[in-house]
Amino acid sequence: MPEQEVELKETGTNPEENSADAMVETPAAEETVSKAEFDALKAERDALMDRVARLQAEFENARKRSEREKAEFRDFATGNAVEQFLPVLDNFELALKASGSAEQLKSGVELIVKQMEEVLRQMQVTAIPTVGEPFDPRVHEALGSVEREDLPDQHVAEEIRRGYKIRERLLRPAMVRVVSNPKQVSE
């Protein structure tokens, strides 16, 4: 079978230039390529395109696998946290079924609160200090101010809702009322 030649146009006024930009911008010189060379280049291009498609598919599969593993880890971590609170929930249900006096119910709920605080402590969740502390907008949310002379100005006078941290990360700020001490402000 005789080799067929395919004509390719090479651009550039200087035949020694190898730059792709130079090839596009200048008039073309003609070069002939054998059918075998053309087929080899075409096969190489097809192999590279196939490789790119496979790499793209592998990347997409890795991304999906990573997302699935994150979701599984999140579910596992949530499950561990919920598992620690199930005894607390059981004790609340027992307290609701109890037919004791109001004082007995109150002492039972206080024990449940202690149990819950212990679970939070094991999870490294701590309450944010409030009353008597200087107001810190990073961990306190001011809901108002109260005039008091027994506490320093811009200190927390009252905790409305407790705030919590897990290690050093803020889970929710403490809602507080801040002292406005007119004696200290005017001085």
C-alpha positions in Angstrom: 0.0 0.0 0.0 1.6 3.3 -1.0 2.0 5.9 1.6 -0.3 8.9 1.2 1.0 12.3 2.1 -1.1 14.9 3.9 -0.2 18.5 3.5 0.0 20.6 6.6 0.6 24.3 6.5 3.3 25.6 8.8 3.2 29.3 9.5 6.1 31.7 10.0 8.4 33.6 7.8 11.4 32.1 9.5 11.3 28.3 9.1 13.6 27.9 12.2 11.0 29.5 14.5 9.4 26.9 16.8 7.0 29.2 18.7 3.3 28.4 18.4 2.5 32.1 18.4 4.9 32.8 15.6 3.3 30.0 13.6 -0.2 31.5 13.8 0.7 35.0 13.0 2.8 34.7 9.9 2.2 33.4 6.4 2.3 29.6 5.9 5.1 27.5 4.5 4.0 24.0 3.3 5.2 20.7 4.8 4.2 17.2 3.9 3.6 14.5 6.5 3.2 10.9 5.6 -0.1 9.1 6.3 1.7 6.9 8.9 3.0 10.0 10.8 -0.5 11.6 10.6 -2.1 8.4 12.0 0.6 8.1 14.7 -0.1 11.7 15.8 -3.8 11.1 15.7 -3.5 8.0 17.8 -1.3 9.8 20.3 -3.9 12.6 20.5 -6.7 10.1 21.0 -4.7 8.4 23.7 -4.1 11.7 25.5 -7.7 12.7 25.2 -8.7 9.3 26.7 -6.2 9.8 29.5 -7.6 13.2 30.3 -11.1 11.8 30.3 -10.1 9.0 32.7 -8.3 11.5 35.0 -11.3 13.7 35.0 -13.5 10.8 35.9 -11.1 9.7 38.7 -11.1 13.2 40.1 -14.9 13.4 40.1 -15.1 10.0 41.8 -12.5 11.1 44.4 -14.5 14.3 45.1 -17.7 12.3 45.5 -16.0 9.8 47.8 -14.6 12.6 49.9 -18.0 14.2 50.3 -19.5 10.8 51.2 -16.8 10.2 53.8 -17.3 13.7 55.3 -21.1 13.0 55.6 -20.4 9.6 57.2 -17.9 11.2 59.6 -20.4 13.9 60.5 -23.1 11.3 61.1 -20.7 9.2 63.2 -19.7 12.2 65.3 -23.4 13.3 65.7 -24.3 9.8 66.7 -21.6 9.7 69.4 -22.9 13.0 70.8 -26.5 12.0 70.8 -25.7 8.6 72.4 -24.2 10.4 75.4 -27.5 12.4 75.8 -29.8 9.5 75.7 -29.5 8.7 79.4 -30.4 12.3 80.1 -33.5 12.0 78.0 -34.4 8.8 79.7 -34.2 10.5 83.1 -36.4 13.4 81.9 -39.0 10.9 80.8 -38.9 9.2 84.2 -39.3 12.5 85.9 -42.4 13.3 83.8 -43.9 9.9 84.8 -43.1 10.4 88.5 -46.0 11.2 90.9 -44.0 12.9 93.6 -44.3 16.3 95.1 -43.1 19.5 93.4 -40.0 19.5 95.7 -39.1 16.0 94.6 -39.6 16.8 91.0 -37.4 19.9 91.4 -34.6 17.9 93.0 -34.9 15.2 90.2 -34.6 17.9 87.5 -31.6 19.3 89.3 -29.9 15.9 89.2 -30.7 15.7 85.5 -29.1 19.1 84.9 -26.0 17.9 86.7 -26.0 14.8 84.5 -26.3 16.9 81.4 -23.5 19.3 82.6 -21.3 16.2 83.1 -21.9 15.0 79.6 -21.1 18.5 78.2 -17.9 18.5 80.3 -16.9 15.2 78.8 -17.4 16.6 75.4 -15.2 19.6 76.4 -18.1 22.1 76.3 -17.8 24.8 78.9 -20.1 27.6 80.0 -18.9 31.2 79.4 -18.3 33.1 82.6 -20.7 36.0 82.9 -21.9 37.7 86.1 -19.2 40.1 87.4 -17.0 39.6 84.4 -16.0 42.5 82.1 -18.3 42.6 79.1 -16.6 41.0 76.1 -18.5 41.3 72.7 -16.7 38.2 71.4 -18.5 36.0 73.9 -21.3 38.1 75.3 -24.4 39.5 73.6 -25.8 42.5 75.4 -29.6 42.6 75.6 -29.7 45.8 77.6 -28.1 47.7 80.5 -29.0 48.2 84.1 -27.9 51.0 86.4 -26.1 49.6 89.4 -23.5 51.1 91.7 -22.3 47.9 93.3 -20.6 46.6 90.1 -18.0 48.3 87.8 -19.2 50.0 84.6 -19.3 47.7 81.5 -19.3 44.5 83.5 -22.0 41.8 83.3 -24.8 42.3 85.8 -27.1 39.5 84.8 -27.1 36.3 82.6 -30.2 35.8 80.6 -29.1 32.8 78.6 -25.9 30.8 79.2 -23.3 30.8 76.4 -21.0 27.9 75.6 -17.6 27.1 74.1 -16.3 23.8 72.8 -12.6 24.1 73.6 -11.8 27.6 72.4 -14.5 27.7 69.7 -17.7 29.7 70.5 -20.9 27.6 70.2 -23.2 30.4 71.2 -22.7 33.7 73.0 -24.1 34.4 76.4 -27.0 36.8 76.5 -26.5 39.3 79.3 -27.4 42.7 80.7 -24.5 45.1 81.2 -23.9 47.4 84.1 -24.1 51.1 83.6 -22.6 52.7 86.7 -23.2 56.4 86.6 -20.6 57.1 89.3 -17.8 55.6 87.2 -18.9 57.1 83.9 -18.9 60.7 85.3 -15.5 60.3 87.0 
